[in-house]
């Protein structure tokens, strides 16, 4: 991330900008759905390949008051690609689990996006000629690099989804 007071931020969805490709979700019905929480947190280092400092748990709610344990969690995972670009994955987990039978359901969704930031702090960076040169450089050189980062984001997302699908089978076999 570029640390600047003022910056231009470009954002694209990893799987395309159409409304149906902004995110992916998986639904689970079976045994011990709250076990998916541990599976997701263990995937951050293994699948995303990032240190714990790049993961922000934005939301964590558990309601034990009724017959069912209702849970809701959300994480923001940031993978720095280079000086200008990073991948951001917003992951949510929500569902419920029966306290007696340990059966229930869960929904997992992931929304992968790529961000590119260009600083605009000093007078040179706010100049029209600098902006024209930056646009030319971005369109001719850096756009290919961003495409590689998008492919990397697609690979990471698919690996995460496959890992979660395998976790469904593991939880049902317990």
KEDRENKE-36379 format. One line per field, with one value per residue: residue number from 1; residue in three letters; x, y, z of N, C-alpha, C in turn. Coordinates in nm, 2 decimals, padded with zeros to 4 digits. Each point is the difference from the previous one (the first is absolute). Layout:
BEGIN
num <- [NUM	...]
residu <- [ALA	...]
n_east <- [X	...]
n_north <- [Y	...]
n_up <- [Z	...]
ca_east <- [X	...]
ca_north <- [Y	...]
ca_up <- [Z	...]
c_east <- [X	...]
c_north <- [Y	...]
c_up <- [Z	...]
***
This chain:
BEGIN
num <- [1	2	3	4	5	6	7	8	9	10	11	12	13	14	15	16	17	18	19	20	21	22	23	24	25	26	27	28	29	30	31	32	33	34	35	36	37	38	39	40	41	42	43	44	45	46	47	48	49	50	51	52	53	54	55	56	57	58	59	60	61	62	63	64	65	66	67	68	69	70	71	72	73	74	75	76	77	78	79	80	81	82	83	84	85	86	87	88	89	90	91	92	93	94	95	96	97	98	99	100	101	102	103	104	105	106	107	108	109	110	111	112	113	114	115	116	117	118	119	120	121	122	123	124	125	126	127	128	129	130	131	132	133	134	135	136	137	138	139	140	141	142	143	144	145	146	147	148	149	150	151	152	153	154	155	156	157	158	159	160	161	162	163	164	165	166	167	168	169	170	171	172	173	174]
residu <- [UNK	UNK	UNK	UNK	UNK	UNK	UNK	UNK	UNK	UNK	UNK	UNK	UNK	UNK	UNK	UNK	UNK	UNK	UNK	UNK	UNK	UNK	UNK	UNK	UNK	UNK	UNK	UNK	UNK	UNK	UNK	UNK	UNK	UNK	UNK	UNK	UNK	UNK	UNK	UNK	UNK	UNK	UNK	UNK	UNK	UNK	UNK	UNK	UNK	UNK	UNK	UNK	UNK	UNK	UNK	UNK	UNK	UNK	UNK	UNK	UNK	UNK	UNK	UNK	UNK	UNK	UNK	UNK	UNK	UNK	UNK	UNK	UNK	UNK	UNK	UNK	UNK	UNK	UNK	UNK	UNK	UNK	UNK	UNK	UNK	UNK	UNK	UNK	UNK	UNK	UNK	UNK	UNK	UNK	UNK	UNK	UNK	UNK	UNK	UNK	UNK	UNK	UNK	UNK	UNK	UNK	UNK	UNK	UNK	UNK	UNK	UNK	UNK	UNK	UNK	UNK	UNK	UNK	UNK	UNK	UNK	UNK	UNK	UNK	UNK	UNK	UNK	UNK	UNK	UNK	UNK	UNK	UNK	UNK	UNK	UNK	UNK	UNK	UNK	UNK	UNK	UNK	UNK	UNK	UNK	UNK	UNK	UNK	UNK	UNK	UNK	UNK	UNK	UNK	UNK	UNK	UNK	UNK	UNK	UNK	UNK	UNK	UNK	UNK	UNK	UNK	UNK	UNK	UNK	UNK	UNK	UNK	UNK	UNK]
n_east <- [00.08	-00.04	00.10	-00.11	00.00	00.04	-00.09	00.03	-00.12	00.06	-00.13	00.03	-00.11	00.05	-00.13	00.03	-00.04	-00.05	-00.13	-00.02	00.11	-00.07	-00.06	00.04	-00.10	00.02	-00.09	-00.01	-00.05	00.02	00.10	-00.01	-00.10	00.00	00.03	-00.08	-00.03	00.03	-00.07	-00.08	00.01	00.00	-00.09	00.00	00.07	-00.08	-00.12	-00.03	00.08	-00.08	00.07	-00.01	00.10	-00.01	-00.04	-00.11	-00.03	-00.09	-00.05	-00.04	-00.10	-00.03	-00.11	00.02	-00.08	-00.01	-00.09	00.01	00.12	-00.03	00.07	00.08	00.08	00.09	00.08	00.10	00.04	00.12	00.02	00.11	-00.02	-00.01	00.08	-00.06	00.01	-00.12	-00.01	-00.13	-00.01	-00.13	00.02	-00.11	-00.03	-00.12	-00.07	-00.04	00.01	-00.06	-00.02	-00.11	-00.05	00.04	-00.12	00.02	00.00	00.07	00.03	00.07	00.04	00.05	00.05	00.07	00.08	00.03	00.09	00.00	00.10	-00.02	00.11	-00.06	00.10	00.11	00.05	00.11	-00.05	-00.03	00.12	-00.06	00.12	00.01	-00.12	00.04	00.12	-00.07	-00.10	00.09	00.07	-00.11	-00.03	00.13	00.04	-00.06	-00.08	00.11	00.07	-00.09	00.01	00.14	-00.02	-00.08	00.09	00.10	-00.08	-00.02	00.13	00.03	-00.09	00.04	00.12	-00.04	-00.07	00.11	00.08	-00.09	-00.01	00.13	-00.01	-00.09	00.07	00.10	-00.07	-00.04	00.13	-00.01]
n_north <- [-00.12	00.10	00.05	00.06	00.13	00.02	-00.07	-00.05	-00.05	-00.11	-00.04	-00.13	-00.07	-00.10	-00.03	00.13	00.10	-00.11	00.03	-00.10	00.07	00.08	-00.11	-00.09	-00.09	-00.06	-00.10	-00.02	-00.13	-00.01	-00.08	00.05	00.08	00.01	-00.12	00.06	00.05	-00.11	-00.06	00.10	00.00	-00.13	00.04	00.10	-00.07	-00.11	00.06	00.10	-00.07	00.04	00.09	-00.03	00.09	-00.07	-00.06	00.06	-00.05	00.03	-00.12	-00.01	-00.07	-00.04	-00.06	-00.03	00.10	-00.05	-00.08	00.10	-00.03	00.13	-00.01	00.10	-00.02	00.10	-00.03	00.09	-00.06	00.05	-00.02	00.06	00.06	00.13	00.10	-00.02	-00.13	-00.03	-00.12	00.02	-00.09	00.03	-00.07	-00.06	-00.02	-00.06	-00.02	-00.13	-00.04	-00.11	00.05	-00.06	00.02	00.12	00.00	00.04	00.13	00.02	00.12	-00.02	00.13	00.02	00.12	-00.04	00.09	00.08	00.06	00.11	00.05	00.12	00.04	00.10	-00.01	-00.01	00.12	-00.07	-00.08	00.12	-00.01	00.07	00.04	00.01	00.05	00.07	00.03	00.03	00.06	00.07	00.02	00.04	00.06	00.04	00.03	00.08	00.02	-00.04	00.08	00.09	-00.03	00.00	00.12	00.03	-00.06	00.06	00.10	-00.03	-00.02	00.11	00.06	-00.05	00.02	00.12	00.01	-00.05	00.08	00.09	-00.03	-00.01	00.13	00.03	-00.07	00.07	00.11	-00.04	-00.03	00.11]
n_up <- [00.00	-00.08	00.08	-00.04	00.01	-00.12	-00.05	-00.11	00.02	-00.06	-00.02	00.00	-00.04	00.07	00.02	-00.01	-00.07	-00.06	00.02	-00.09	-00.03	00.08	00.02	00.09	00.01	00.12	-00.01	00.13	-00.01	00.13	00.04	00.12	-00.04	00.13	-00.03	-00.08	00.12	00.06	-00.09	00.01	00.14	-00.02	-00.09	00.09	00.09	00.01	-00.02	00.09	00.09	00.11	00.06	00.13	-00.01	-00.11	00.12	-00.03	00.13	-00.10	00.00	00.12	-00.03	00.12	-00.03	00.13	-00.01	-00.12	-00.07	-00.08	-00.03	00.00	-00.11	00.01	-00.10	00.00	-00.10	00.01	-00.12	00.03	-00.13	00.05	-00.12	00.00	-00.03	-00.12	-00.01	00.04	00.04	-00.01	00.10	-00.02	00.12	-00.03	00.12	-00.03	00.11	00.02	00.13	-00.01	00.12	-00.02	-00.13	00.02	-00.05	-00.12	-00.02	-00.11	-00.01	-00.10	00.01	-00.12	00.03	-00.11	00.03	-00.10	00.08	-00.08	00.07	-00.04	00.06	00.07	00.08	-00.07	-00.02	00.00	00.10	00.02	-00.07	-00.10	-00.02	00.13	00.01	-00.10	00.06	00.11	-00.07	-00.07	00.11	00.06	-00.11	-00.01	00.12	00.09	-00.10	-00.06	00.09	-00.01	-00.12	00.02	00.06	-00.10	-00.08	00.07	-00.01	-00.13	-00.01	00.08	-00.07	-00.11	00.04	00.04	-00.11	-00.06	00.07	-00.02	-00.13	00.01	00.06	-00.10	-00.08	00.04	00.00	-00.11	-00.01	00.07]
ca_east <- [-00.08	00.07	-00.04	00.00	-00.12	-00.09	00.04	-00.09	-00.02	-00.07	-00.05	-00.07	-00.03	00.09	-00.06	-00.08	-00.08	-00.14	-00.06	00.00	00.13	00.07	00.03	-00.04	-00.04	-00.02	-00.09	00.03	-00.09	00.06	00.05	00.09	00.04	00.09	00.13	00.05	00.08	00.14	00.05	00.02	00.12	00.12	00.03	00.06	00.14	00.02	-00.04	00.03	00.14	00.03	00.01	-00.12	-00.02	-00.08	-00.14	-00.08	-00.13	-00.08	-00.12	-00.01	-00.12	-00.05	-00.12	-00.02	-00.12	-00.11	00.04	00.10	00.11	00.00	00.13	00.02	00.14	00.04	00.14	00.06	00.13	00.07	00.12	00.08	00.06	00.12	-00.01	-00.13	-00.12	-00.03	-00.12	-00.08	-00.10	-00.10	-00.05	-00.10	-00.05	-00.11	-00.08	-00.05	00.03	-00.09	00.09	-00.01	00.04	00.13	-00.03	-00.04	00.03	00.10	00.02	00.14	00.01	00.13	00.00	00.13	00.02	00.14	00.01	00.13	00.00	00.10	00.00	-00.02	00.03	00.07	-00.05	00.04	-00.09	-00.13	00.01	-00.07	00.10	00.03	-00.12	00.00	00.11	-00.04	-00.10	00.07	00.08	-00.09	-00.07	00.09	00.09	-00.05	-00.12	00.04	00.03	-00.13	-00.06	00.06	-00.05	-00.14	00.01	00.04	-00.12	-00.09	00.06	-00.02	-00.15	-00.03	00.06	-00.08	-00.13	00.02	00.04	-00.12	-00.08	00.06	-00.03	-00.13	00.01	00.07	-00.09	-00.11	00.05	00.03]
ca_north <- [00.12	00.13	00.08	00.13	00.07	00.00	-00.11	-00.06	-00.14	-00.07	-00.12	-00.10	-00.13	-00.10	-00.09	00.08	00.11	-00.03	-00.01	-00.13	-00.05	00.08	-00.09	-00.14	-00.05	-00.14	-00.03	-00.12	-00.06	-00.12	00.00	00.10	00.11	00.10	-00.04	00.07	00.12	-00.04	-00.03	00.13	00.07	-00.07	00.01	00.13	-00.02	-00.11	00.02	00.14	00.03	00.14	00.00	00.03	00.14	00.04	-00.05	00.08	-00.06	00.12	-00.03	-00.13	-00.01	-00.13	00.01	-00.13	00.01	-00.09	-00.14	00.00	00.09	00.08	00.07	00.09	00.05	00.06	00.03	00.07	-00.05	00.09	-00.06	00.10	-00.06	00.08	00.13	00.06	-00.08	-00.10	-00.08	00.00	-00.10	00.01	-00.13	00.00	-00.13	00.01	-00.12	-00.04	-00.14	-00.05	-00.04	-00.14	-00.09	00.06	00.02	00.14	00.04	00.11	00.07	00.06	00.07	00.06	00.11	00.04	00.13	00.05	00.15	00.07	00.13	00.09	00.12	00.13	00.09	00.13	00.08	-00.07	-00.10	00.06	00.07	-00.07	-00.07	-00.12	-00.09	-00.05	-00.10	-00.12	-00.07	-00.07	-00.11	-00.10	-00.07	-00.07	-00.09	-00.06	-00.07	-00.14	-00.04	-00.01	-00.12	-00.11	00.00	-00.04	-00.15	-00.05	00.01	-00.11	-00.13	-00.01	-00.01	-00.14	-00.08	00.02	-00.07	-00.14	-00.04	00.00	-00.12	-00.12	00.01	-00.05	-00.15	-00.04	00.03	-00.10	-00.13	00.00]
ca_up <- [00.00	00.00	00.11	-00.04	00.04	-00.12	-00.09	-00.10	00.02	-00.10	00.05	-00.09	00.06	-00.06	-00.10	-00.10	00.06	-00.01	00.14	00.04	00.02	00.10	00.12	-00.01	00.13	00.02	00.10	00.07	00.10	00.05	00.14	00.06	-00.09	00.07	-00.03	-00.12	00.04	00.01	-00.14	-00.07	00.05	-00.03	-00.14	-00.03	-00.03	-00.09	-00.14	-00.05	00.01	00.05	00.15	00.07	00.01	-00.12	00.01	00.09	00.02	00.01	00.08	00.06	00.08	00.03	00.09	00.06	00.08	-00.03	-00.02	-00.10	00.01	-00.12	-00.01	-00.12	00.00	-00.13	-00.01	-00.11	-00.02	-00.10	-00.05	-00.07	-00.12	-00.02	00.06	-00.04	00.00	00.10	-00.01	00.12	00.01	00.11	00.02	00.11	00.05	00.09	00.00	00.13	00.04	00.11	00.12	00.04	-00.10	-00.06	-00.14	-00.04	-00.14	-00.01	-00.13	-00.01	-00.13	-00.02	-00.11	-00.03	-00.07	-00.02	00.01	-00.03	00.06	-00.05	00.09	-00.07	00.11	-00.03	-00.12	-00.13	-00.02	-00.03	-00.13	-00.11	-00.08	00.07	-00.01	-00.14	-00.01	00.09	-00.07	-00.11	00.06	00.05	-00.11	-00.09	00.08	00.13	-00.02	-00.01	00.13	00.07	-00.05	00.07	00.14	00.00	-00.01	00.13	00.09	-00.04	00.05	00.14	00.03	-00.03	00.10	00.13	-00.02	00.00	00.14	00.08	-00.04	00.06	00.14	00.02	00.01	00.13	00.11	-00.01	00.04	00.14]
c_east <- [00.09	-00.05	00.01	-00.13	-00.10	00.05	-00.11	-00.01	-00.08	-00.04	-00.06	-00.03	00.09	-00.07	-00.09	-00.08	-00.15	-00.05	00.01	00.14	00.07	00.04	-00.05	-00.04	-00.02	-00.10	00.02	-00.11	00.06	00.04	00.10	00.05	00.08	00.15	00.06	00.07	00.15	00.06	00.03	00.12	00.13	00.04	00.08	00.15	00.03	-00.04	00.03	00.14	00.04	00.02	-00.13	-00.04	-00.08	-00.14	-00.07	-00.13	-00.09	-00.12	00.00	-00.12	-00.04	-00.12	-00.03	-00.14	-00.11	00.05	00.11	00.11	00.02	00.14	00.01	00.14	00.03	00.15	00.03	00.14	00.07	00.13	00.07	00.07	00.13	-00.03	-00.13	-00.12	-00.01	-00.13	-00.07	-00.11	-00.09	-00.07	-00.11	-00.05	-00.11	-00.08	-00.05	00.03	-00.09	00.09	-00.01	00.05	00.13	-00.02	-00.05	00.04	00.09	00.00	00.14	00.00	00.14	-00.02	00.14	00.01	00.15	-00.01	00.14	-00.01	00.12	00.00	-00.02	00.03	00.07	-00.04	00.04	-00.10	-00.14	00.00	-00.06	00.10	00.05	-00.11	-00.01	00.10	-00.03	-00.10	00.06	00.08	-00.10	-00.07	00.09	00.08	-00.07	-00.13	00.03	00.03	-00.13	-00.08	00.05	-00.05	-00.14	-00.01	00.04	-00.12	-00.10	00.05	-00.02	-00.14	-00.04	00.06	-00.07	-00.13	00.01	00.03	-00.13	-00.09	00.06	-00.03	-00.15	00.00	00.06	-00.10	-00.12	00.05	00.03	-00.11]
c_north <- [00.12	00.08	00.15	00.07	00.00	-00.11	-00.03	-00.15	-00.06	-00.14	-00.08	-00.12	-00.10	-00.08	00.08	00.10	-00.01	-00.03	-00.15	-00.06	00.07	-00.09	-00.14	-00.04	-00.15	-00.02	-00.14	-00.04	-00.13	00.01	00.11	00.11	00.11	-00.04	00.06	00.13	-00.03	-00.04	00.13	00.07	-00.07	00.02	00.13	-00.02	-00.10	00.03	00.14	00.04	00.13	-00.01	00.04	00.15	00.05	-00.06	00.08	-00.07	00.12	-00.03	-00.14	00.00	-00.14	00.02	-00.14	00.00	-00.10	-00.14	-00.01	00.10	00.07	00.07	00.08	00.06	00.06	00.04	00.08	-00.05	00.08	-00.07	00.10	-00.07	00.08	00.14	00.06	-00.08	-00.11	-00.07	00.01	-00.10	00.02	-00.13	00.01	-00.15	00.02	-00.13	-00.03	-00.14	-00.04	-00.05	-00.15	-00.10	00.04	00.00	00.14	00.04	00.13	00.06	00.07	00.07	00.07	00.10	00.04	00.12	00.03	00.15	00.04	00.14	00.08	00.13	00.12	00.11	00.13	00.06	-00.07	-00.11	00.05	00.08	-00.08	-00.08	-00.13	-00.10	-00.07	-00.11	-00.13	-00.08	-00.09	-00.12	-00.11	-00.08	-00.09	-00.11	-00.06	-00.08	-00.15	-00.06	-00.02	-00.13	-00.13	-00.01	-00.05	-00.15	-00.06	00.01	-00.10	-00.14	-00.01	-00.02	-00.15	-00.10	00.00	-00.07	-00.15	-00.05	00.00	-00.12	-00.13	00.00	-00.05	-00.15	-00.04	00.02	-00.11	-00.14	-00.01	-00.07]
c_up <- [00.00	00.12	-00.04	00.05	-00.11	-00.10	-00.10	00.03	-00.11	00.06	-00.11	00.07	-00.07	-00.11	-00.10	00.07	-00.01	00.14	00.05	00.03	00.12	00.12	-00.03	00.14	-00.01	00.12	00.05	00.09	00.05	00.14	00.02	-00.10	00.06	-00.02	-00.12	00.04	00.02	-00.13	-00.07	00.05	-00.02	-00.14	-00.03	-00.04	-00.11	-00.15	-00.05	00.01	00.05	00.15	00.07	00.00	-00.12	00.00	00.11	00.02	00.04	00.09	00.06	00.10	00.03	00.10	00.05	00.08	-00.03	-00.01	-00.11	00.03	-00.14	-00.01	-00.13	00.01	-00.13	00.01	-00.12	-00.01	-00.11	-00.03	-00.09	-00.12	-00.04	00.06	-00.02	00.02	00.11	-00.03	00.14	-00.01	00.12	00.01	00.12	00.03	00.09	00.00	00.14	00.02	00.12	00.11	00.03	-00.11	-00.08	-00.15	-00.03	-00.14	00.02	-00.14	00.00	-00.14	00.00	-00.12	-00.02	-00.09	-00.01	00.01	-00.04	00.04	-00.06	00.09	-00.09	00.10	-00.05	-00.13	-00.13	-00.03	-00.03	-00.13	-00.11	-00.08	00.08	-00.01	-00.14	-00.01	00.09	-00.07	-00.12	00.06	00.05	-00.11	-00.08	00.08	00.11	-00.02	-00.01	00.13	00.08	-00.05	00.06	00.15	00.00	-00.02	00.13	00.10	-00.03	00.05	00.15	00.04	-00.03	00.10	00.13	-00.01	00.00	00.14	00.09	-00.04	00.06	00.15	00.03	00.02	00.13	00.12	00.00	00.04	00.15	00.08]
***
